[in-house]
Amino acid sequence: MDTTEQNPPRWKGAFFTIWGGQQLSLIGSSVAQFALVWWLTETTGSATVLAVGTGISLLPQVFLGPLAGALVDRWDRRVVMAVADTAIALASAWLALLFWADAVQFWHVYILMFLRALGTIFHWPAMMASTSLMVPPKHLSRVAGINESIRGALNIVSAPLGAILLRILPMHSILWIDVATAAFAVAPLYFFRITQPEREVTKREAESSLVRNVLRDVRDGLRYVRAWPGLTALLAMAAFTYLVSAPAFSLVPILITKHFGRAELELGWSYSAFGVGVVLGGLLLGVWGGFRRRIVTMLMGWMGMAVATIVIGLSPPTAFWMGMVGFFLVGIMAPIGNGTAMALLQAVVAPEMQGRVLSLVISLSSIMAPLGLLVAGPVADTFGIESWYVIAGVLPMIMIGVAFFTPTIMDLDQNGNAVASRGAVAPASSSVDGE
């Protein structure tokens, strides 16, 4: 067994082997997810069925995210990733057999969606928290940029690839592809050991049940965030940004048809412009690495997203090209802002707390999306769909402008020795190397 110590160049082989397997698995999962959504659409023709499926996928993220984060911090993260990937693969294999036997019902697909979401709330924070232990701090922004670029590429190719596979393969074969790619994610985890943060077991903890300890861990995670004003502000900013930006992306089809008077072809171009922008923005961050102070890179990226969103909202109905430019610029700036935000959290949050903090990010984003839609729908119907894009740009721009003059936020990436979960100072491992 090799160890993934933050000791160049040894960390590269271990990290990128594990990372590469995870990306292959993500391709299979994205294609399978598209195929399943299309099967539900084609089989039922019901918007309610699709809405319920989306809601089922959100349930674990909203209600179980903090508990999952506490368990990720308590357990071996390598084992958590392996078990989560294996469980999702077994669920996909079960559904593949049902499709093969022509015995599948739409509620079977619901079960897989729920299990996939349940596995994800364990797997994602475990992988992100492990990244900060495997990758030297100076490379975290670059790795985050590459991750964002891969995500953008998947947004471009997963739907067309899924559509092609649906034409040439039965559904059960597509699900078996998902199972096969999951094997690439699990296999490297058996050959490389991921260094775990040291955890001191107190007498009180040893005498308590697992449930009590996990609930105490969740509470400690919330205390950790509350005791650090800069971290609290960062999470609040991220939540607000998602509150206004998530509806903007959900309402793109309405913008294209109602405001620009275009059809599905132009909708595809808009998504493609955004996807290409994400790939290029992620590559830019991967090569550049951002400014020395990560918080500056993050805020500049978010500011760029806000300006580009305003461009979309101010585009006249006859200037569809202007909207396309806006989508492209949002795509470029999104990985610079969001990728750097993730790298910042990985760099400044104590390793033993990262599962809880990152799971809190998942839960907040899952809650903000539907809340944003509840507000955006009536606003768009009353003032026009384009008005929401102006709002979704102006409000974050004001927030970011204030952040530039707020010391607790601007000093976030220089005070990694924050207040830890039990009122003590965080370990030195959470300190930041800006280079």
C-alpha positions in Angstrom: 0.0 0.0 0.0 1.2 3.5 -0.9 0.4 6.5 1.2 -0.8 9.8 -0.2 1.3 12.3 1.8 1.4 15.9 0.9 4.9 15.4 -0.3 5.6 16.2 -4.0 6.0 14.4 -6.3 4.5 11.3 -4.6 1.1 12.8 -4.1 0.4 13.2 -7.8 0.4 9.6 -8.7 -1.9 8.6 -5.9 -4.2 11.5 -6.2 -4.7 11.5 -9.9 -5.2 7.8 -10.0 -8.0 8.1 -7.5 -9.3 11.2 -9.1 -9.2 9.7 -12.6 -11.3 6.8 -11.5 -13.8 9.1 -9.9 -14.1 11.1 -13.1 -14.7 7.9 -15.2 -17.5 6.9 -12.8 -19.0 10.4 -13.0 -19.2 10.0 -16.8 -21.1 6.7 -16.4 -23.4 8.2 -13.8 -24.2 11.3 -15.9 -25.1 9.3 -18.9 -27.2 6.9 -16.8 -29.0 9.8 -15.1 -29.9 11.3 -18.5 -31.2 8.0 -19.8 -33.3 7.4 -16.7 -34.9 10.9 -16.9 -35.6 10.4 -20.6 -37.1 7.0 -19.9 -39.4 8.6 -17.2 -40.4 11.3 -19.7 -41.1 9.0 -22.6 -42.9 6.3 -20.5 -45.1 8.5 -18.3 -45.2 11.9 -20.1 -46.0 13.4 -16.7 -44.4 16.5 -15.4 -45.5 15.4 -11.9 -43.5 12.2 -12.2 -40.4 14.2 -13.1 -40.9 16.7 -10.3 -41.3 13.9 -7.7 -38.1 12.3 -9.0 -36.3 15.6 -8.5 -37.7 16.0 -5.1 -36.7 12.5 -4.1 -33.1 13.3 -5.2 -33.1 16.4 -3.0 -34.4 14.7 0.2 -31.1 13.2 1.4 -29.2 16.4 0.6 -31.6 18.6 2.6 -32.3 16.4 5.6 -29.4 14.0 5.9 -26.4 16.1 4.8 -25.3 17.3 8.2 -25.5 13.8 9.6 -23.6 12.4 6.7 -20.9 15.0 7.1 -20.4 14.1 10.8 -20.0 10.4 9.8 -17.5 11.3 7.1 -15.4 13.1 9.7 -15.7 10.1 12.0 -15.0 7.3 9.6 -12.2 6.4 7.2 -12.9 8.6 4.2 -11.4 6.1 1.8 -13.8 3.4 3.0 -16.7 5.9 2.9 -16.0 6.5 -0.8 -15.6 2.9 -1.6 -18.8 1.8 0.2 -20.8 4.7 -1.4 -19.6 3.9 -4.9 -20.2 0.2 -4.4 -23.7 0.7 -3.0 -24.7 3.0 -6.0 -23.2 0.4 -8.4 -25.2 -2.4 -6.8 -28.4 -0.4 -7.0 -27.7 0.3 -10.7 -27.1 -3.4 -11.3 -30.4 -4.2 -9.6 -32.3 -1.8 -11.8 -30.5 -3.1 -14.9 -31.7 -6.6 -14.1 -35.3 -5.3 -13.8 -35.0 -3.6 -17.2 -33.5 -6.8 -18.7 -36.5 -8.8 -17.3 -38.9 -6.1 -18.5 -40.3 -5.8 -15.0 -39.3 -2.2 -14.2 -41.8 0.3 -12.8 -41.3 4.0 -12.6 -41.1 3.8 -8.7 -38.1 1.5 -9.2 -36.3 4.4 -10.8 -37.3 6.6 -7.8 -35.6 4.1 -5.5 -32.4 4.3 -7.6 -32.5 8.1 -7.6 -32.9 8.2 -3.8 -30.0 5.7 -3.3 -27.8 7.6 -5.7 -28.5 10.8 -3.9 -27.9 9.1 -0.5 -24.6 7.8 -1.7 -23.6 11.2 -3.1 -24.0 13.0 0.3 -21.4 10.6 1.7 -19.1 10.4 -1.3 -18.8 14.0 -2.3 -17.7 15.5 1.1 -15.5 12.4 1.6 -13.7 13.1 -1.7 -13.5 16.8 -1.2 -12.2 16.5 2.4 -9.7 13.9 1.2 -8.4 16.2 -1.5 -7.1 18.7 1.0 -5.1 15.9 2.7 -3.7 14.6 -0.6 -3.0 17.8 -2.5 -0.5 20.5 -1.3 -2.4 23.7 -0.4 -0.7 25.7 -3.3 -2.3 23.3 -5.8 -5.8 23.2 -4.4 -7.1 26.0 -6.7 -5.7 24.3 -9.8 -7.3 21.0 -8.9 -10.6 22.8 -8.3 -10.3 24.4 -11.7 -9.7 21.0 -13.4 -12.7 19.7 -11.5 -14.9 22.5 -12.7 -13.6 22.0 -16.3 -14.5 18.3 -16.2 -18.0 19.2 -14.8 -18.5 21.6 -17.7 -17.4 19.1 -20.3 -19.9 16.6 -18.8 -22.7 19.2 -19.1 -21.9 19.4 -22.8 -21.4 15.7 -23.7 -23.6 13.7 -21.2 -26.9 14.5 -22.9 -25.8 13.9 -26.5 -23.9 10.8 -25.4 -26.9 9.5 -23.5 -29.1 10.2 -26.5 -26.8 8.3 -28.8 -26.6 5.3 -26.4 -30.4 5.2 -26.1 -30.6 4.8 -29.8 -28.2 1.9 -30.1 -28.4 0.2 -26.7 -31.2 -1.0 -24.4 -31.6 0.7 -21.1 -30.2 -2.2 -19.1 -26.9 -2.0 -21.1 -26.6 1.7 -20.3 -27.0 0.9 -16.6 -24.3 -1.8 -16.9 -22.0 0.9 -18.3 -22.6 2.9 -15.1 -21.8 -0.2 -13.0 -18.6 -0.8 -15.0 -17.3 2.8 -14.6 -18.0 2.6 -10.9 -15.5 -0.2 -10.7 -12.8 2.3 -12.0 -13.7 4.5 -9.0 -13.5 1.8 -6.4 -10.4 -0.1 -7.5 -7.8 2.6 -6.8 -9.1 3.0 -3.3 -7.8 -0.5 -2.5 -4.3 0.4 -3.6 -3.7 3.8 -2.0 -4.1 4.9 1.6 -5.5 8.3 2.2 -4.0 9.9 5.3 -6.8 10.6 7.9 -6.9 13.6 10.2 -6.0 12.6 13.8 -9.0 12.3 16.0 -8.8 12.2 19.8 -11.5 10.0 21.5 -12.5 11.5 24.8 -13.8 9.4 27.7 -17.3 10.9 27.3 -17.3 9.9 23.6 -16.1 6.4 24.4 -19.0 5.9 26.9 -21.6 7.3 24.5 -23.6 5.6 21.8 -22.9 6.3 18.1 -26.1 8.3 17.7 -25.2 10.6 20.6 -21.7 11.1 19.3 -22.9 11.8 15.8 -25.4 14.4 17.0 -22.7 15.9 19.1 -20.5 16.1 16.1 -23.2 17.9 14.1 -23.6 20.4 16.9 -19.8 20.9 17.0 -19.7 21.5 13.3 -22.3 24.2 13.6 -20.4 25.7 16.5 -17.2 25.7 14.5 -18.9 27.7 11.7 -20.6 30.1 14.1 -17.4 30.8 16.0 -15.6 31.9 12.8 -17.3 35.0 11.5 -15.4 34.9 8.2 -16.5 31.3 7.5 -20.1 32.1 8.5 -20.1 35.0 6.1 -18.6 32.9 3.2 -21.3 30.3 3.6 -24.0 32.9 3.8 -22.7 34.5 0.6 -22.6 31.2 -1.2 -26.2 30.4 -0.1 -27.5 33.8 -1.2 -25.7 33.5 -4.6 -27.3 30.1 -5.1 -30.7 31.5 -4.1 -30.7 34.0 -7.0 -28.6 32.1 -9.5 -30.2 28.7 -9.4 -33.6 30.0 -10.7 -31.8 31.9 -13.4 -30.5 28.7 -14.9 -33.8 26.8 -14.3 -35.7 29.5 -16.2 -33.4 29.6 -19.3 -36.0 27.8 -21.5 -38.6 30.5 -20.6 -36.1 33.2 -21.3 -35.3 31.8 -24.7 -38.9 31.2 -25.8 -40.7 34.2 -24.2 -38.1 36.9 -24.2 -36.0 36.2 -27.3 -38.8 34.4 -29.2 -36.5 31.5 -30.2 -36.9 27.7 -30.1 -35.1 24.6 -29.0 -32.1 25.1 -31.3 -31.2 28.4 -29.7 -31.8 26.9 -26.3 -29.2 24.3 -27.1 -26.8 27.0 -28.3 -27.2 28.8 -25.0 -26.4 25.7 -22.9 -23.5 25.0 -25.2 -22.1 28.5 -24.8 -22.3 28.1 -21.0 -20.7 24.7 -21.1 -17.8 25.8 -23.3 -17.3 28.7 -21.0 -17.1 26.5 -18.0 -14.5 24.2 -19.7 -12.4 27.2 -20.6 -12.8 28.9 -17.2 -11.9 25.7 -15.4 -8.8 25.2 -17.6 -7.8 28.9 -17.0 -8.0 28.4 -13.2 -6.2 25.0 -13.5 -3.3 26.6 -15.3 -3.2 30.0 -13.6 -4.2 28.9 -10.0 -5.7 32.3 -9.2 -4.3 35.3 -7.2 -2.1 34.7 -4.2 -5.2 35.5 -2.0 -7.9 33.0 -2.9 -10.6 35.2 -1.5 -9.8 37.9 -4.1 -10.0 35.3 -6.9 -13.3 34.0 -5.6 -14.9 37.4 -5.3 -13.7 38.5 -8.7 -15.1 35.3 -10.2 -18.5 35.9 -8.5 -18.4 39.5 -9.6 -17.8 38.4 -13.2 -20.8 36.1 -13.0 -23.0 38.9 -11.7 -22.0 41.3 -14.5 -22.5 38.6 -17.1 -26.0 37.7 -15.7 -26.9 41.4 -15.9 -25.8 41.3 -19.6 -28.2 38.5 -20.2 -31.1 40.3 -18.5 -30.5 43.6 -20.4 -30.2 41.9 -23.8 -33.0 43.2 -26.1 -35.3 40.5 -27.6 -33.7 41.2 -31.0 -30.1 40.7 -29.7 -30.0 37.0 -29.0 -26.2 37.1 -29.7 -25.8 39.4 -26.7 -27.5 36.8 -24.4 -25.2 34.1 -25.8 -22.2 36.2 -24.9 -23.6 36.6 -21.4 -24.1 32.8 -21.0 -20.5 32.2 -22.3 -19.1 34.8 -19.8 -21.1 33.3 -16.9 -19.6 29.9 -17.9 -16.0 31.3 -17.8 -16.4 33.1 -14.5 -18.4 30.3 -12.6 -15.4 27.9 -12.2 -13.1 30.7 -11.2 -15.5 31.8 -8.4 -17.0 28.5 -7.4 -13.8 26.4 -7.8 -11.8 28.9 -5.8 -14.4 28.9 -3.1 -14.1 25.1 -2.8 -10.3 25.4 -2.7 -10.6 28.1 0.0 -12.8 25.9 2.2 -10.4 23.0 1.7 -7.4 25.2 2.7 -8.8 27.0 5.8 -11.2 24.5 7.4 -9.6 22.1 9.8 -9.3 18.6 8.1 -11.2 16.9 10.9 -14.1 19.3 10.3 -14.3 19.4 6.5 -16.9 16.6 6.2 -19.3 18.6 8.3 -18.7 21.9 6.7 -18.8 20.6 3.1 -22.0 18.7 3.9 -23.5 21.9 5.2 -22.7 23.5 1.8 -24.7 20.7 0.1 -27.7 21.1 2.4 -27.7 24.9 2.0 -27.5 24.7 -1.8 -30.3 22.1 -1.9 -32.6 24.3 0.2 -31.8 27.5 -1.6 -32.7 26.2 -5.1 -36.4 25.6 -4.5 -36.7 28.7 -2.3 -35.3 30.8 -5.1 -37.7 29.3 -7.6 -40.7 30.2 -5.3 -39.6 33.8 -5.4 -38.4 34.0 -9.0 -41.5 32.5 -10.6 -43.9 35.3 -9.5 -41.3 38.0 -10.1 -40.7 36.7 -13.7 -44.5 36.4 -14.4 -45.1 40.0 -13.1 -42.2 41.9 -14.4 -40.9 39.7 -17.3 -38.5 36.8 -17.2 -35.5 39.1 -18.1 -36.1 41.1 -14.9 -35.0 38.2 -12.7 -31.6 38.0 -14.5 -31.0 41.7 -13.7 -32.0 41.0 -10.1 -29.8 37.9 -10.0 -26.8 40.1 -11.1 -27.4 43.3 -9.2 -28.0 41.8 -5.7 -24.9 39.6 -5.7 -22.9 42.5 -7.1 -23.9 44.7 -4.1 -23.1 41.8 -1.7 -19.7 41.2 -3.3 -18.9 45.0 -3.2 -19.6 45.0 0.5 -17.5 41.9 1.0 -14.4 43.6 -0.5 -14.6 46.1 2.4 -15.3 43.5 5.2 -12.1 42.5 7.0 -13.5 39.2 8.4 -14.2 38.1 4.8 -11.0 39.5 3.1 -8.8 38.0 5.8 -10.4 34.5 5.6 -7.6 32.9 3.6 -4.9 34.3 5.9 -6.4 33.1 9.3 -6.6 29.4 8.9 -6.0 28.9 12.6 -9.7 29.4 13.4 -11.8 28.5 16.4 -12.2 24.8 16.4 -15.2 22.7 17.2 -14.8 22.6 21.0 -13.7 26.2 21.5 -10.0 25.6 21.0 -7.7 26.8 18.3 -7.8 24.8 15.1 -4.8 22.6 14.4 -1.9 23.9 12.5 -2.8 21.6 9.6 -5.7 24.0 8.8 -3.3 26.9 8.2 -3.0 28.3 4.7 -0.2 28.3 2.3 -1.1 30.9 -0.3 1.4 29.8 -2.8 
